[in-house]
Structures are given as structure tokens and as C-alpha cells.
Amino acid sequence: MSLEKVLAISGKPGLFELIVQTRTGFIAESLIDGKRSTVGLKNNVSLLAEISIYTHDGEIKLFDVFKNIAEKENNGEAISHKVSDPELIAYFSEVLPNFDSERVYNSDIKKVINWYNIVQKRGLIAEAFSGSKEVLAEEAK
């Protein structure tokens, strides 16, 4: 599985892997408990690859924010999304210093941190970003 197939479904907690598309929607599997469910076309569904975070310079893809967190945590787990709001904001400011605090709400930050930790526990962060430091070092040469 790759990060490209991970989605968020409005009204359902956690993240899901897109398994197969059907005539009336698709089948998704929860990354938390592995349960499969049918999702209709009426549900609001977002691929993580299409989500962006507001910054003062425009928008940045969610996967770039995940990459920043992965580099900070050496592909490990981030802080809990349940810590206090000031702690969350301080942490998020470290991984994305120029985020637009007027348009990115605390609930958005909690969601990003929670989502990062969910995909990290499934091994998708290490799979996606493990070579990123080496690639950046090569590009700098």
C-alpha cells in the first residue's frame, strides 16, 4: 500500500485505504482496525494526496508536511494529537514555521498530527520518506 491510496472519509474516524471502486462507490479498509466498509458516492471523501495546508506563501501539500514531521522525528511517531493546544501549535510551528495561523485551526493541526501517527504506525512514513535525506543530500551536490 502507498500513501497515494490513503483517504479520509467525512463522518468516519481515522484513515482508510482505497481497496476497490464499485458502481455505487468503493470499498475502503480502516488503517486503525482493518475493518472494511462500503462507502457511497454521497460521502465526502478526500485523498490525502490532494489535501493542502495554508501557509503565508500559499499552500503546501499535506505529504510535504508529513515529510517535515518525518525528518524531525527520524521517521518515528510525532507527539500525540491529544496534547494541549499550545503544545500542538508549538510543535506544528517547528515542522511548518510559516503556516497561516488564521486559516489553519487547532482542529486541523490535531487532524494532521493524528493522521501522521496513523500512517506512521502502518509503516507508510518510513516507506515513503526513508530515502528523502539521501535524496536531498544528492540534490545539494
matplotlib code that plots the C-alpha trace (Angstrom):
import matplotlib.pyplot as plt

x = [0.0, 1.2, 0.3, -1.4, -4.3, -5.0, -8.2, -10.2, -14.0, -16.1, -18.0, -15.7, -12.8, -9.3, -8.0, -8.8, -7.1, -8.9, -9.4, -11.6, -14.0, -17.6, -20.5, -22.1, -18.9, -15.9, -14.7, -12.3, -10.3, -9.7, -6.0, -6.8, -8.7, -8.6, -12.4, -13.7, -16.7, -18.6, -18.6, -21.2, -20.7, -22.6, -19.9, -17.4, -14.1, -10.6, -7.4, -4.6, -2.5, -5.0, -5.1, -3.0, -2.2, -2.4, 0.9, 1.7, 3.3, 0.4, -0.4, 1.8, 0.8, -0.1, 2.6, 5.2, 4.1, 4.3, 7.8, 8.8, 7.4, 9.2, 12.5, 12.0, 11.1, 13.5, 10.5, 9.2, 6.0, 5.0, 3.6, 0.1, -2.7, -4.3, -1.7, -2.7, -3.4, -0.3, 1.9, 0.4, 0.8, 4.5, 5.2, 3.4, 5.4, 8.6, 7.6, 5.8, 7.0, 5.1, 1.7, -1.2, -2.5, -5.6, -6.7, -5.3, -7.3, -6.2, -8.6, -6.7, -3.4, -4.8, -6.0, -2.7, -0.7, -3.2, -3.2, 0.6, 0.8, -1.8, 0.2, 3.5, 2.3, 1.4, 5.0, 4.0, 6.1, 9.3, 8.3, 7.6, 10.3, 13.2, 15.4, 14.4, 17.5, 19.8, 17.9, 18.2, 21.9, 22.4, 20.4, 22.5, 25.7]
y = [0.0, 3.5, 6.9, 7.7, 5.3, 6.7, 8.7, 10.5, 10.0, 12.7, 11.4, 8.4, 8.5, 7.7, 7.0, 4.4, 2.6, 2.5, -1.1, -1.2, 1.1, -0.2, 1.0, 2.8, 4.0, 2.0, -0.3, 1.1, -0.6, 1.2, 1.7, 1.6, -1.7, -3.2, -3.4, -2.9, -0.8, 0.3, 4.0, 5.5, 8.3, 10.7, 10.6, 13.4, 11.7, 13.2, 11.6, 12.7, 13.4, 16.2, 17.9, 21.1, 23.3, 27.1, 29.0, 32.7, 31.8, 29.9, 26.2, 23.2, 19.6, 17.5, 15.0, 17.7, 18.5, 14.7, 14.7, 17.6, 15.7, 12.5, 14.4, 16.0, 12.6, 10.5, 8.7, 8.0, 8.9, 12.5, 13.9, 12.9, 14.9, 15.0, 17.3, 20.8, 23.3, 25.5, 22.3, 21.4, 24.9, 25.0, 21.6, 22.5, 25.7, 23.7, 21.5, 24.2, 27.6, 29.7, 28.1, 30.6, 30.5, 32.4, 29.8, 26.6, 25.9, 23.9, 21.1, 21.0, 20.6, 17.8, 16.0, 16.3, 15.0, 12.2, 11.2, 11.3, 9.0, 6.6, 6.2, 6.1, 3.1, 1.3, 1.8, 4.1, 7.1, 5.0, 3.5, 6.9, 9.1, 6.9, 7.9, 11.6, 12.8, 11.0, 12.4, 15.9, 15.5, 14.3, 17.2, 19.6, 18.4]
z = [0.0, -0.7, 0.8, -2.5, -1.7, 1.7, 2.2, 4.8, 4.9, 6.4, 9.5, 10.0, 12.4, 11.2, 7.8, 5.1, 2.3, -1.0, -1.8, -4.9, -6.7, -7.3, -9.3, -6.3, -4.6, -3.3, -0.6, 2.0, 4.8, 8.1, 8.8, 12.5, 12.9, 9.4, 9.1, 5.6, 4.7, 1.7, 1.0, -1.2, -3.7, -1.4, 1.3, 1.3, 0.7, 0.3, -0.8, 1.4, -1.7, -2.6, 0.8, 1.3, 4.3, 4.1, 4.6, 4.3, 1.0, -0.5, 0.1, 0.9, 0.2, 3.3, 2.2, 2.4, 6.0, 6.7, 5.3, 7.6, 10.6, 9.4, 9.2, 12.6, 14.2, 12.1, 10.6, 14.1, 15.8, 16.3, 19.6, 20.5, 18.9, 22.4, 24.0, 24.9, 22.1, 22.9, 22.7, 19.3, 17.9, 19.1, 17.5, 14.3, 14.1, 14.2, 11.3, 9.3, 10.5, 8.0, 8.4, 8.3, 11.9, 10.9, 8.4, 9.9, 13.0, 16.1, 15.0, 11.6, 13.4, 15.6, 12.5, 10.7, 13.7, 14.2, 10.5, 10.5, 13.5, 11.9, 8.7, 10.6, 12.7, 9.4, 8.2, 5.3, 6.5, 6.5, 3.2, 1.6, 3.1, 4.3, 1.4, 1.5, 3.4, 1.0, -2.0, -0.6, 0.0, -3.5, -4.9, -2.9, -4.6]

ax = plt.figure().add_subplot(projection="3d")
ax.plot(x, y, z, "-o")
ax.set_aspect("equal")
plt.show()
